[in-house]
Structure formats: structure tokens, C-alpha cells
Amino acid sequence: SSMARWMADRENDADSVGGGLNVKLHKDDPMVAGVLLDMSMNATISTSLDLGHQVLSQLGGVARLHQSRVEQAGFAVLKSAAVPSILVETGFISNVNDCQRLHDTRHQRKIAEAIFA
């Protein structure tokens, strides 16, 4: 984020003059909290995308994919800063063929194994 870059630049400036600038970062500072949250979210999103690519690759061997790429969405359940999250779409209940497959326990097992492979 721009705030993280500003803080890094300021620290680098202090280092370049022998630490003469006094950079004080307090854990209760809202700016610091925002930067830390932003950094955590970036890392979590990256991990979630990596996991999504792995799961998508595995699912491609089990079922026809509606989308062949990992997408991002703003669902609340996908926004944890601490836990990587993915939402796996396994079919459409409005599609007769998908609905039949989704009710088949063998297909359910194949999907589960692909997700956890």
C-alpha cells in the first residue's frame, strides 16, 4: 500500500543518515494498524489464490469446469485477514445434469478428494 511504502521510505531515509531521523512506530497507532492489516490481507489473498489454483487444477480432472480461472469476490466469508479462504463452486443446482451429479455420493467423494488432494 502507499502507506507501507511511505513508512519504508521514511525508515530508509533514517538509515541513510545514520539513523538521525526519529521514526517512532507505536502498535496502537491507527496508521500502523492499517498498514499491518493491509500487509496481512495481501499475504492472505496471495495464499488464497495459490490454493485456489491448486484446487482448480485438481477439480479439472474430476468435472467439467465452468470457469478455467480463479476469480476473486468480495464475499464476507472470503475476507479474513488471518485465514486463507476459497469458495469452491461444484455445480449448479439449476442445471439438471449438475444437480444429478451433485446428489451422487461417488461424485461427491471425487470432488472432495480433488479439493483435499
C-alpha positions, 0 to 999 in steps of 0.5 A: 500500500502507499502507506507501507511504502511511505513508512519504508521510505521514511525508515530508509531515509533514517538509515541513510543518515545514520539513523538521525531521523526519529521514526517512532512506530507505536502498535496502537497507532491507527496508521500502523494498524492499517498498514499491518492489516493491509500487509496481512490481507495481501499475504492472505489473498496471495495464499488464497489464490495459490490454493485456489489454483491448486484446487482448480487444477485438481477439480479439472480432472474430476468435472467439467469446469465452468470457469478455467480461472480463479476469480476473486469476490468480495464475499464476507466469508472470503475476507479474513485477514488471518485465514486463507479462504476459497469458495469452491463452486461444484455445480449448479443446482439449476442445471439438471445434469449438475444437480444429478451429479451433485446428489451422487455420493461417488461424485461427491467423494471425487470432488472432495478428494480433488479439493483435499488432494 
